[in-house]
């Protein structure tokens, strides 16, 4: 019988969520949860226990209590070295097959528990990568949730060698944020005059000449890399997702006015070749009404429902941001990652459902964590193109080991191969080659 019976002493939303994530989501197996000890003991099938004590000699995972609680509290992490990485929520029970509460550790990471605790926000109101336990414990670039899921698989196979686990395959999803569709074109005379003045003030005469050539139609706008993106799509058989900043101009929102005809034609052209989602503007994180308007404006243009989203500047306040997205019928969000460091913000490299710790319920909103972003590598870490390629390959190798999903976040401007992005086109091409090899 290829179904795993799991005994837990108490049924909670957290218990149901984490076992559904691990068993169904990551390991792709059938399972059944029960809190009926007599039925568990008499069952003749593969089985395991999770709880306070081992009632039988079956596989036993010791619990620390987090999955049986409600609310958010300060926690004792008890981090320690385990098989080359840090683990936490250490338990002391010789009958436990692992020396830590592996299911609570998974829940802590994927629910982003630490982001519900008090913290000092960065200049954009975000939870900074440097504050994360994963960064402190140097496991941010390891998809430890996937690694631990595979350890659970091996433990089950050791006891039940005939248990069948479906094979997973590595997946790659390229994504693009269109924050500024063009560098100079379609920005209006006022913004371009300001641009000329700023360049002259800083003695950037080459920029002045380039802007003039673009505006006179004598040269392609440097941010106009859409034909190149389409060529990548065809060459590597990609299925990219675009997130369009479709709001009004502001201090942190520099895209073309969403009413601009050429910009609207560009968005419709992109939608002919790829999936399109909303890139909610900077202030939508505190303005649900504005979020609703931007989604509606994009839907009106494309004549289709918009169900995908990624926050501009990765501004994410838990759980409010996700609650607002859910209220606007967003089904998939791609914000889960850090601006300042690459890696796995939630410790996982597969899609999963958002768990709302405020309401203590699993939601239907699917989260798609990204692993690397061009701006992280170039602007925050200030890597050379060669070092960036090495860093990307190292992280992607970790995803390939666990047969997870590698999601990249790139921008049209970083493919320009000009100015500060000189040499970075080959970084992206190396990423594509490695991901599709």
C-alpha positions as CSV (number, residue, x, y, z in Angstrom):
1,X,0.0,0.0,0.0
2,X,1.7,3.2,-1.2
3,X,0.1,5.6,1.3
4,X,1.7,6.9,4.5
5,X,-0.2,7.0,7.7
6,X,0.9,9.8,10.1
7,X,0.0,10.0,13.7
8,X,-0.2,13.4,15.4
9,X,-1.5,13.9,19.0
10,X,-3.5,17.0,18.0
11,X,-4.9,18.3,14.7
12,X,-4.3,21.9,14.0
13,X,-4.2,24.1,10.9
14,X,-0.4,24.3,11.1
15,X,-0.1,20.5,11.3
16,X,-2.4,20.0,8.3
17,X,-0.6,22.7,6.4
18,X,3.0,21.6,6.9
19,X,2.3,17.9,6.2
20,X,0.4,18.8,3.1
21,X,3.3,21.0,2.0
22,X,6.0,18.3,2.6
23,X,4.1,15.1,1.7
24,X,1.9,16.3,-1.2
25,X,3.7,19.4,-2.3
26,X,7.4,18.4,-2.2
27,X,7.4,14.6,-2.0
28,X,4.3,14.0,-4.2
29,X,3.0,11.1,-2.1
30,X,-0.4,10.0,-0.7
31,X,-0.7,10.3,3.1
32,X,-3.3,10.4,5.8
33,X,-3.2,12.2,9.2
34,X,-4.8,10.7,12.2
35,X,-5.0,11.5,15.9
36,X,-6.5,8.1,16.7
37,X,-3.7,6.2,18.4
38,X,-5.5,2.8,18.4
39,X,-6.3,3.0,14.7
40,X,-2.7,4.0,14.1
41,X,-1.3,1.1,16.1
42,X,-3.5,-1.5,14.4
43,X,-2.9,-0.2,10.8
44,X,-0.9,-2.5,8.5
45,X,0.8,0.0,6.2
46,X,3.8,2.4,6.1
47,X,3.5,4.8,9.0
48,X,5.2,7.4,11.1
49,X,4.6,9.5,14.2
50,X,5.0,13.2,15.0
51,X,4.5,14.4,18.5
52,X,5.8,14.4,22.1
53,X,6.6,10.8,22.5
54,X,7.1,7.5,20.6
55,X,4.1,5.2,21.3
56,X,5.5,2.4,19.0
57,X,8.7,1.5,17.3
58,X,7.6,3.2,14.1
59,X,9.4,6.2,12.5
60,X,9.2,9.0,15.1
61,X,9.8,12.7,14.7
62,X,10.0,14.6,18.0
63,X,7.9,17.8,18.2
64,X,8.8,21.0,20.0
65,X,5.3,22.4,20.1
66,X,5.2,25.2,17.5
67,X,2.7,23.4,15.3
68,X,0.3,22.9,18.1
69,X,0.3,26.6,19.1
70,X,-1.7,29.6,17.9
71,X,-0.4,33.1,17.6
72,X,3.2,34.4,17.2
73,X,5.6,34.4,20.1
74,X,9.3,34.9,20.7
75,X,11.1,31.5,20.2
76,X,14.2,29.7,21.4
77,X,15.9,28.5,18.2
78,X,18.8,26.4,19.6
79,X,20.6,26.4,16.3
80,X,23.3,23.8,15.8
81,X,25.4,22.2,13.0
82,X,23.6,19.4,11.2
83,X,24.9,17.6,8.1
84,X,26.8,20.6,6.7
85,X,24.1,23.2,7.4
86,X,22.6,24.9,10.4
87,X,19.4,23.4,11.8
88,X,17.2,24.7,14.7
89,X,14.5,23.8,17.2
90,X,16.8,21.1,18.5
91,X,15.2,18.2,20.4
92,X,16.6,15.7,22.8
93,X,15.1,12.3,22.4
94,X,17.1,9.3,21.3
95,X,14.0,7.8,19.7
96,X,13.6,10.7,17.3
97,X,15.0,10.0,13.9
98,X,16.4,13.5,13.6
99,X,17.7,15.7,16.4
100,X,15.4,18.7,15.7
101,X,11.8,19.4,15.0
102,X,12.1,19.3,11.2
103,X,8.4,20.1,10.6
104,X,8.4,23.1,12.9
105,X,11.6,24.3,11.3
106,X,10.0,24.0,7.8
107,X,6.9,25.9,9.1
108,X,9.0,28.6,10.6
109,X,10.7,29.3,7.3
110,X,7.9,29.1,4.8
111,X,5.4,31.0,7.0
112,X,8.0,33.7,7.4
113,X,7.4,33.6,11.2
114,X,10.2,35.9,12.0
115,X,8.7,38.7,9.9
116,X,5.7,38.8,12.2
117,X,8.0,39.6,15.2
118,X,9.1,43.2,15.9
119,X,12.0,44.4,13.6
120,X,13.5,47.6,12.3
121,X,12.4,48.2,8.7
122,X,14.9,49.4,6.0
123,X,14.5,52.6,4.1
124,X,11.7,51.1,2.0
125,X,9.8,49.6,4.9
126,X,11.0,46.1,4.2
127,X,12.3,43.2,6.3
128,X,16.0,43.3,5.4
129,X,17.9,40.2,4.4
130,X,20.5,40.9,7.0
131,X,17.9,40.5,9.7
132,X,16.9,36.9,8.7
133,X,17.9,33.9,10.7
134,X,18.9,32.2,7.4
135,X,21.4,34.9,6.7
136,X,22.8,34.8,10.2
137,X,23.1,31.0,10.0
138,X,24.5,31.1,6.5
139,X,21.9,28.9,5.0
140,X,20.2,31.6,2.9
141,X,21.6,30.2,-0.4
142,X,20.5,26.6,0.5
143,X,16.9,25.5,-0.1
144,X,17.0,23.8,3.3
145,X,13.2,23.0,3.2
146,X,13.7,20.9,0.1
147,X,16.9,19.4,1.5
148,X,15.0,18.4,4.7
149,X,12.1,17.0,2.7
150,X,14.5,14.7,0.9
151,X,15.9,13.6,4.2
152,X,12.4,12.7,5.3
153,X,12.1,10.7,2.1
154,X,15.3,8.8,2.8
155,X,14.1,8.0,6.3
156,X,10.8,6.6,5.0
157,X,12.7,4.6,2.3
158,X,15.1,3.1,4.8
159,X,12.1,1.7,6.8
160,X,9.9,1.0,3.7
161,X,12.2,0.3,0.7
162,X,9.3,-0.5,-1.5
163,X,7.5,2.8,-1.0
164,X,7.3,4.6,-4.3
165,X,8.2,8.3,-4.6
166,X,7.4,10.0,-8.0
167,X,10.4,11.6,-9.7
168,X,10.6,15.4,-9.7
169,X,12.4,17.4,-12.4
170,X,14.3,20.7,-12.2
171,X,12.3,23.6,-13.6
172,X,13.3,27.1,-14.6
173,X,11.0,30.1,-14.8
174,X,12.5,33.4,-16.1
175,X,10.7,36.5,-15.0
176,X,11.0,40.2,-15.9
177,X,10.0,43.4,-14.1
178,X,9.3,46.3,-16.4
179,X,9.9,49.2,-14.1
180,X,10.9,51.6,-16.9
181,X,10.0,50.5,-20.4
182,X,12.3,53.0,-22.1
183,X,15.2,55.1,-20.9
184,X,14.4,58.2,-22.9
185,X,11.6,57.5,-25.3
186,X,7.9,58.4,-24.5
187,X,8.9,60.2,-21.3
188,X,7.5,63.6,-22.4
189,X,9.3,66.9,-22.9
190,X,9.4,67.9,-19.3
191,X,11.1,64.7,-18.1
192,X,13.6,64.8,-21.0
193,X,14.5,68.4,-20.4
194,X,15.1,67.5,-16.8
195,X,17.2,64.6,-18.0
196,X,19.3,66.8,-20.3
197,X,19.9,69.3,-17.5
198,X,20.9,66.6,-15.0
199,X,23.4,65.0,-17.5
200,X,24.9,68.4,-18.3
201,X,25.2,69.3,-14.6
202,X,27.2,66.1,-14.1
203,X,29.2,66.6,-17.3
204,X,27.8,63.4,-18.8
205,X,28.0,64.6,-22.4
206,X,27.8,61.1,-23.8
207,X,24.4,60.7,-22.1
208,X,23.2,64.0,-23.6
209,X,24.2,62.9,-27.1
210,X,22.6,59.4,-26.7
211,X,19.4,60.9,-25.4
212,X,19.3,63.3,-28.4
213,X,19.9,60.5,-30.9
214,X,17.2,58.4,-29.4
215,X,14.7,61.2,-29.3
216,X,15.5,62.1,-33.0
217,X,14.9,58.4,-34.0
218,X,18.5,57.8,-35.0
219,X,19.2,55.1,-32.3
220,X,17.3,52.5,-30.4
221,X,16.5,53.3,-26.8
222,X,18.9,51.4,-24.6
223,X,16.1,49.9,-22.5
224,X,14.3,48.6,-25.6
225,X,15.6,45.0,-25.3
226,X,12.3,43.3,-26.0
227,X,13.3,41.8,-29.3
228,X,16.3,40.3,-27.6
229,X,14.1,38.8,-24.9
230,X,11.9,37.3,-27.5
231,X,14.9,35.8,-29.2
232,X,16.0,34.2,-25.9
233,X,12.5,32.9,-25.5
234,X,12.6,31.1,-28.9
235,X,16.2,30.0,-28.7
236,X,15.9,28.4,-25.2
237,X,12.2,27.5,-25.4
238,X,11.3,29.7,-22.4
239,X,8.0,30.5,-20.9
240,X,8.7,33.8,-19.1
241,X,6.4,35.9,-16.9
242,X,6.4,39.7,-17.2
243,X,5.4,42.0,-14.3
244,X,4.3,45.5,-15.6
245,X,4.5,48.6,-13.5
246,X,1.2,50.2,-14.6
247,X,0.7,53.1,-12.2
248,X,1.2,56.8,-12.1
249,X,4.6,58.5,-12.1
250,X,6.2,59.0,-8.7
251,X,9.5,59.2,-6.8
252,X,10.0,55.4,-7.0
253,X,7.7,54.7,-10.0
254,X,9.6,55.8,-13.1
255,X,7.7,53.9,-15.8
256,X,5.8,55.5,-18.8
257,X,2.3,56.8,-18.1
258,X,-0.1,53.9,-18.4
259,X,-2.2,55.9,-20.8
260,X,0.6,56.3,-23.3
261,X,-0.3,54.7,-26.6
262,X,3.1,53.2,-27.4
263,X,3.5,51.8,-23.9
264,X,0.1,50.2,-24.1
265,X,0.9,48.7,-27.5
266,X,4.2,47.3,-26.0
267,X,2.3,45.7,-23.1
268,X,-0.2,44.1,-25.5
269,X,2.7,42.9,-27.7
270,X,4.4,41.3,-24.6
271,X,1.1,39.6,-23.7
272,X,1.0,38.0,-27.1
273,X,4.2,36.1,-26.3
274,X,4.3,35.6,-22.6
275,X,2.3,35.6,-19.3
276,X,1.7,39.1,-17.9
277,X,1.2,40.1,-14.2
278,X,0.9,43.3,-12.3
279,X,3.9,45.0,-10.7
280,X,2.0,47.1,-8.1
281,X,3.6,50.5,-7.7
282,X,5.5,51.6,-4.6
283,X,2.7,53.1,-2.6
284,X,0.2,50.3,-3.1
285,X,1.7,48.4,-0.2
286,X,-0.2,51.0,2.0
287,X,-3.0,51.8,-0.3
288,X,-5.3,48.9,-1.2
289,X,-7.5,51.2,-3.3
290,X,-4.6,52.1,-5.5
291,X,-3.7,48.4,-5.9
292,X,-7.2,47.7,-7.1
293,X,-7.1,50.5,-9.6
294,X,-3.8,49.4,-11.2
295,X,-5.0,45.8,-11.5
296,X,-8.2,47.0,-13.2
297,X,-6.3,49.3,-15.6
298,X,-4.1,46.4,-16.7
299,X,-7.1,44.1,-17.0
300,X,-9.0,46.7,-19.1
301,X,-6.0,46.9,-21.5
302,X,-5.5,43.2,-21.9
303,X,-9.1,42.2,-21.7
304,X,-8.3,39.4,-19.3
305,X,-8.1,38.7,-15.6
306,X,-4.8,39.5,-14.0
307,X,-3.9,36.8,-11.4
308,X,-0.1,37.2,-11.0
309,X,1.7,39.9,-9.1
310,X,5.1,41.0,-7.8
311,X,5.6,44.0,-5.6
312,X,7.6,46.9,-6.9
313,X,10.8,47.3,-4.8
314,X,9.8,43.9,-3.3
315,X,7.8,45.8,-0.6
316,X,6.2,43.1,1.4
317,X,4.4,43.6,4.7
318,X,3.1,40.4,6.2
319,X,0.3,39.5,6.2
320,X,-1.3,42.7,4.9
321,X,0.3,42.7,1.4
322,X,-0.9,39.2,0.8
323,X,-4.3,39.8,2.3
324,X,-4.7,42.7,-0.1
325,X,-3.7,40.6,-3.1
326,X,-6.1,37.8,-2.1
327,X,-8.9,40.4,-1.9
328,X,-8.1,41.4,-5.5
329,X,-8.2,37.9,-6.8
330,X,-4.5,37.5,-7.2
331,X,-3.7,33.8,-7.2
332,X,0.1,33.8,-7.7
333,X,2.7,36.1,-6.1
334,X,6.4,36.2,-7.1
335,X,7.7,38.7,-4.4
336,X,9.3,36.1,-2.1
337,X,13.0,37.0,-2.2
338,X,15.3,39.7,-0.9
339,X,16.7,42.8,-2.7
340,X,20.0,42.8,-0.9
341,X,21.0,39.1,-1.0
342,X,20.3,36.2,-3.3
343,X,19.0,32.9,-2.1
344,X,15.8,31.5,-0.5
345,X,13.9,34.0,1.7
346,X,11.5,31.2,2.8
347,X,14.1,28.4,2.6
348,X,12.3,26.7,-0.3
349,X,12.7,26.6,-4.0
350,X,9.2,25.4,-5.0
351,X,5.8,27.0,-5.1
352,X,3.7,26.7,-2.0
353,X,0.6,28.2,-0.4
354,X,0.8,31.3,1.8
355,X,0.0,30.6,5.4
356,X,-1.5,33.6,7.2
357,X,-0.2,33.5,10.7
358,X,-2.4,36.4,11.8
359,X,-5.5,34.4,11.0
360,X,-3.7,31.0,11.5
361,X,-5.1,29.6,8.2
362,X,-3.7,28.3,4.9
363,X,-4.7,30.4,2.0
364,X,-5.1,29.7,-1.7
365,X,-2.5,32.3,-2.7
366,X,0.5,30.5,-4.3
367,X,3.9,31.9,-3.5
368,X,6.7,31.5,-6.1
369,X,10.1,32.3,-4.5
370,X,12.8,33.7,-6.8
371,X,16.5,32.9,-6.2
372,X,18.5,35.7,-7.9
373,X,17.9,39.2,-9.2
374,X,20.2,41.3,-11.4
375,X,20.1,44.4,-9.1
376,X,21.1,42.2,-6.1
377,X,24.2,41.0,-7.8
378,X,25.2,44.3,-9.5
379,X,24.1,47.0,-7.1
380,X,23.9,45.5,-3.6
381,X,26.8,43.0,-3.9
382,X,28.7,44.9,-6.5
383,X,29.9,41.7,-8.2
384,X,31.7,41.7,-11.5
385,X,29.9,39.9,-14.3
386,X,32.3,36.9,-13.9
387,X,31.7,36.7,-10.2
388,X,27.9,37.0,-10.7
389,X,27.9,34.1,-13.1
390,X,29.8,32.0,-10.5
391,X,27.3,33.0,-7.8
392,X,24.3,32.2,-10.0
393,X,25.7,28.8,-10.9
394,X,26.4,27.9,-7.3
395,X,22.8,28.7,-6.3
396,X,21.3,27.0,-9.3
397,X,23.3,23.8,-8.6
398,X,21.6,23.8,-5.1
399,X,18.2,23.9,-6.8
400,X,19.2,21.2,-9.3
401,X,20.3,18.9,-6.5
402,X,16.8,18.9,-5.0
403,X,15.1,19.1,-8.4
404,X,13.3,22.3,-7.4
405,X,12.3,25.4,-9.4
406,X,14.8,28.1,-10.1
407,X,13.1,31.5,-10.7
408,X,15.2,34.5,-11.9
409,X,14.2,38.2,-11.7
410,X,15.7,40.4,-14.5
411,X,14.9,43.8,-15.9
412,X,14.8,45.0,-19.5
413,X,17.4,47.7,-18.7
414,X,20.0,45.2,-17.4
415,X,20.0,43.6,-20.9
416,X,21.0,46.9,-22.5
417,X,24.7,46.0,-22.1
418,X,25.3,49.7,-21.6
419,X,26.6,52.0,-18.9
420,X,26.5,50.3,-15.5
421,X,25.1,47.2,-17.2
422,X,28.1,46.8,-19.5
423,X,29.0,43.1,-19.6
424,X,25.8,42.0,-17.9
425,X,24.1,40.7,-20.9
426,X,26.5,37.7,-20.9
427,X,25.6,37.1,-17.3
428,X,22.0,36.6,-18.2
429,X,22.9,34.5,-21.2
430,X,25.1,32.3,-19.0
431,X,22.1,31.9,-16.6
432,X,19.9,30.8,-19.5
433,X,22.5,28.3,-20.8
434,X,23.0,26.8,-17.3
435,X,19.3,26.6,-16.6
436,X,18.4,24.9,-19.9
437,X,21.5,22.7,-20.3
